[in-house]
Amino acid sequence: MTTVRTVADLTAQQQIELLAQEHHLIHNHSQLDEIGATFARLSDNDVELDRTQWLLVELNRAGILTGKDNTLLHARYLQERDA
C-alpha cells in the first residue's frame, strides 16, 4: 500500500521550502535588506529572520503568495517553531 502525502501533511517550514524550490527562489541578502535591518535596530526592533523567514520574504516579493496567505503561513511557522 502506498502512502500519499498532501500539502496539508507538511509542516509550515516544509511548505515554504517546497514553494521556494518549485519557483526556483533563494534569498540573496541585498543592500535594501541591510537598510531595513538598520532601521529596525535603530527603532529598538532588533529582529533577525531565519532562512525560512527569508524564503517567505522572497515568496512575497515574487508574488507567489498573497499577503494574507503569507501572514497565515508565517504565523503557523512561528507557532510550530516555538512549540
Secondary structure, DSSP 8 states (H G I E B T S, - for coil): ------GGGS-HHHHHHHHHHHTT------HHHHHHHHHHHHTT------HHHHHHHHHHHTTSS-HHHHHHHHHHHHHHHH-
